[in-house]
């Protein structure tokens, strides 16, 4: 699999997880994904997953909850998030934000000369940021990509995406969870990655 396919899918999925649906980053992507023509062109995900996802995306306009409200409920709060999007919630015994695994990621980035450009005090291990960083590494530092994926994204992302799929209750975010899950499996397979099992503390 080419670096281009990781770059493309990482950018799109990362933006959808990180930015609100009415943002200039995501609005055009939603329109694009509501058109079933995207599916044959999407690399890395299985055919079955793409069929399922296309079906969910076709139901967006029938959803009882607005996309903005769903994003608020799943990614912002004020109530407890059913699937928090930060790695340290899953990797740290106390299930905290900005935990030890966030600090380990920050250290890894520092050692490799990677500086995130964050406009807000967002933990670096937000799923959206990590997917966008995967895209950036695929383009700019491919030698670091596999280490980044096996250490900082893949150990917890599958569990998070499963929780999101089960709790999203909105066809767009159910579809996104399925698409991201299948895409990450594709990355792992194509890159020939072995990911060590870790203890996950948020269920």
Backbone torsions as a table, in degrees:
resi	resn	phi	psi	omega
1	UNK	NA	138.9	-176.2
2	UNK	-79.9	157.1	173.9
3	UNK	-59.9	-30.3	-178.7
4	UNK	-59.9	-38.3	-176.8
5	UNK	-71.2	-35.2	175.0
6	UNK	-68.7	-40.4	179.2
7	UNK	-61.6	-47.6	-178.3
8	UNK	-62.9	-52.6	-174.6
9	UNK	-70.7	-35.7	178.6
10	UNK	-65.0	-41.4	179.2
11	UNK	-63.5	-46.5	-175.7
12	UNK	-67.4	-51.4	-178.8
13	UNK	-64.8	-41.5	-179.9
14	UNK	-58.7	-45.5	179.5
15	UNK	-61.9	-42.7	-177.7
16	UNK	-64.0	-37.8	178.8
17	UNK	-75.3	-29.8	-171.0
18	UNK	-92.6	-40.3	-172.9
19	UNK	-101.0	150.7	176.2
20	UNK	-62.3	153.9	-175.4
21	UNK	-65.1	-22.4	179.5
22	UNK	-92.5	7.3	-179.2
23	UNK	-76.5	155.9	178.4
24	UNK	-62.6	-23.2	178.5
25	UNK	-71.7	-34.2	-169.9
26	UNK	-106.0	-31.5	-176.4
27	UNK	-50.5	-49.7	179.5
28	UNK	-66.0	-28.9	179.4
29	UNK	-68.2	-37.8	179.1
30	UNK	-63.9	-44.5	177.9
31	UNK	-59.4	-42.8	-179.7
32	UNK	-61.9	-44.6	-175.2
33	UNK	-75.6	-19.0	175.6
34	UNK	-75.9	-13.3	177.1
35	UNK	-95.3	120.3	-171.8
36	UNK	-67.8	-6.3	179.8
37	UNK	-65.7	-16.7	-178.2
38	UNK	-69.2	-30.8	-167.4
39	UNK	-59.7	-47.7	-179.4
40	UNK	-63.2	-23.3	-176.8
41	UNK	-89.7	-8.8	-175.1
42	UNK	-81.6	117.2	179.5
43	UNK	-81.5	165.2	167.2
44	UNK	82.6	-25.4	-178.0
45	UNK	-96.4	155.6	-179.4
46	UNK	-75.2	157.7	178.9
47	UNK	-61.3	-42.8	-179.9
48	UNK	-58.7	-45.3	-179.3
49	UNK	-61.7	-42.9	-177.5
50	UNK	-65.6	-36.3	176.1
51	UNK	-63.2	-47.7	178.1
52	UNK	-58.6	-46.8	-175.7
53	UNK	-64.8	-42.5	178.4
54	UNK	-58.3	-39.8	178.4
55	UNK	-63.8	-45.2	177.9
56	UNK	-63.3	-43.5	-177.9
57	UNK	-65.1	-27.2	179.4
58	UNK	-72.0	-13.5	-177.5
59	UNK	-97.8	2.8	-173.6
60	UNK	-55.7	-44.4	-175.0
61	UNK	-73.2	-15.1	177.9
62	UNK	-91.7	-5.7	-175.6
63	UNK	-64.7	143.3	-179.3
64	UNK	-75.8	-28.7	-179.3
65	UNK	-98.3	140.6	177.5
66	UNK	-70.2	157.1	178.0
67	UNK	-61.1	-40.2	179.7
68	UNK	-62.0	-41.7	178.7
69	UNK	-67.0	-38.3	178.4
70	UNK	-63.9	-42.9	178.5
71	UNK	-61.2	-45.0	179.5
72	UNK	-58.6	-45.1	-177.1
73	UNK	-68.1	-36.3	-173.3
74	UNK	-91.1	-25.0	-172.1
75	UNK	-123.5	-16.4	-172.0
76	UNK	-120.4	-47.6	-174.0
77	UNK	110.7	-160.9	19.3
78	UNK	-80.5	-13.8	-177.6
79	UNK	-80.2	167.2	-179.0
80	UNK	-57.1	134.6	-179.1
81	UNK	-79.5	131.8	-179.3
82	UNK	-67.6	-26.7	178.4
83	UNK	-142.6	84.8	-178.0
84	UNK	-59.5	137.4	-172.2
85	UNK	-87.9	18.0	-177.0
86	UNK	-111.4	134.6	-176.1
87	UNK	-57.5	-40.4	-173.1
88	UNK	-67.1	-21.8	176.2
89	UNK	-61.7	-31.9	-178.7
90	UNK	-92.4	-32.4	-170.9
91	UNK	-92.2	-19.2	-178.3
92	UNK	-100.6	138.8	-177.1
93	UNK	-55.0	-35.1	-178.8
94	UNK	-85.1	-0.9	-178.7
95	UNK	51.4	49.4	-176.2
96	UNK	-104.7	156.9	171.0
97	UNK	-81.9	149.6	-175.8
98	UNK	58.8	41.5	-179.7
99	UNK	-86.2	-168.1	-176.3
100	UNK	-57.9	-38.0	-178.1
101	UNK	-68.8	-30.6	174.8
102	UNK	-65.8	-42.5	179.7
103	UNK	-65.4	-36.8	177.9
104	UNK	-65.2	-40.1	177.0
105	UNK	-64.1	-44.6	-179.7
106	UNK	-59.5	-43.6	179.0
107	UNK	-62.5	-43.7	179.6
108	UNK	-60.8	-42.8	179.3
109	UNK	-64.3	-42.7	-179.7
110	UNK	-62.1	-45.9	-179.0
111	UNK	-60.6	-29.2	-177.4
112	UNK	-102.3	11.6	174.4
113	UNK	68.0	30.5	-179.7
114	UNK	-103.2	123.1	-179.6
115	UNK	-114.2	114.9	177.5
116	UNK	-73.7	143.8	177.2
117	UNK	-105.8	85.3	-176.9
118	UNK	-98.5	134.0	179.1
119	UNK	-88.5	-12.5	177.6
120	UNK	-136.3	169.2	-177.3
121	UNK	-79.4	64.3	-178.3
122	UNK	-94.9	132.0	175.5
123	UNK	-55.4	140.3	-176.9
124	UNK	-65.3	-17.9	-176.2
125	UNK	-95.5	27.0	171.0
126	UNK	-66.8	135.9	-176.0
127	UNK	-54.2	-39.4	-179.9
128	UNK	-64.7	-43.7	179.2
129	UNK	-64.6	-39.9	-178.4
130	UNK	-67.9	-36.9	176.9
131	UNK	-66.7	-41.2	177.9
132	UNK	-68.1	-33.5	177.1
133	UNK	-68.8	-35.0	175.0
134	UNK	-58.9	-43.3	178.5
135	UNK	-62.4	-43.5	-179.4
136	UNK	-63.7	-42.9	179.4
137	UNK	-65.1	-40.6	179.2
138	UNK	-57.8	-35.8	-178.9
139	UNK	-83.2	-40.6	-167.2
140	UNK	-108.6	-30.2	-179.1
141	UNK	-141.7	63.1	-174.8
142	UNK	-57.6	-24.9	179.8
143	UNK	-66.0	-22.6	-179.7
144	UNK	-93.4	-10.8	-169.6
145	UNK	-60.9	-49.4	-174.9
146	UNK	-63.9	-40.3	178.3
147	UNK	-62.4	-43.6	179.0
148	UNK	-60.7	-47.4	-178.0
149	UNK	-63.3	-45.3	-175.4
150	UNK	-74.3	-27.8	-177.9
151	UNK	-90.5	-39.0	-164.6
152	UNK	-118.4	-17.1	-178.0
153	UNK	-117.0	-55.9	-171.1
154	UNK	-67.0	-29.2	-178.6
155	UNK	-59.0	-28.0	-176.4
156	UNK	-121.4	-16.8	-171.1
157	UNK	-62.6	-39.5	-179.0
158	UNK	-61.4	-42.7	179.1
159	UNK	-65.2	-43.8	177.6
160	UNK	-59.0	-47.1	-176.6
161	UNK	-66.0	-33.2	175.5
162	UNK	-64.9	-45.1	177.2
163	UNK	-62.1	-41.1	179.5
164	UNK	-63.5	-45.2	179.9
165	UNK	-58.9	-42.5	-177.6
166	UNK	-70.2	-27.9	-171.8
167	UNK	-113.2	-1.5	-172.2
168	UNK	-64.6	-43.0	177.8
169	UNK	57.8	17.2	173.6
170	UNK	-137.5	131.4	-172.9
171	UNK	-57.7	-32.9	-179.3
172	UNK	-64.7	-48.9	-175.8
173	UNK	-77.0	-25.8	170.6
174	UNK	-63.9	-46.8	179.9
175	UNK	-61.4	-43.1	179.6
176	UNK	-62.5	-41.3	179.4
177	UNK	-62.0	-43.8	179.5
178	UNK	-64.9	-43.9	-178.4
179	UNK	-64.4	-43.2	-179.6
180	UNK	-65.9	-41.3	179.9
181	UNK	-59.5	-48.2	-178.2
182	UNK	-69.0	-36.7	179.4
183	UNK	-65.7	-42.9	178.5
184	UNK	-65.8	-35.4	174.4
185	UNK	-61.7	-39.3	177.3
186	UNK	-64.2	-42.7	176.8
187	UNK	-58.3	-47.9	-175.3
188	UNK	-61.4	-45.2	-178.5
189	UNK	-64.5	-49.8	-175.3
190	UNK	-67.5	-32.8	179.9
191	UNK	-85.3	-6.2	-179.8
192	UNK	64.0	44.6	-173.0
193	UNK	-92.3	139.4	169.9
194	UNK	-105.7	124.3	-179.5
195	UNK	-113.1	122.3	179.6
196	UNK	-68.9	139.4	177.1
197	UNK	-69.4	138.4	177.9
198	UNK	-127.2	160.0	174.6
199	UNK	-73.7	131.4	177.6
200	UNK	-114.2	130.5	-167.2
201	UNK	-104.6	-9.4	179.0
202	UNK	-110.8	124.8	-175.9
203	UNK	-117.3	NA	NA
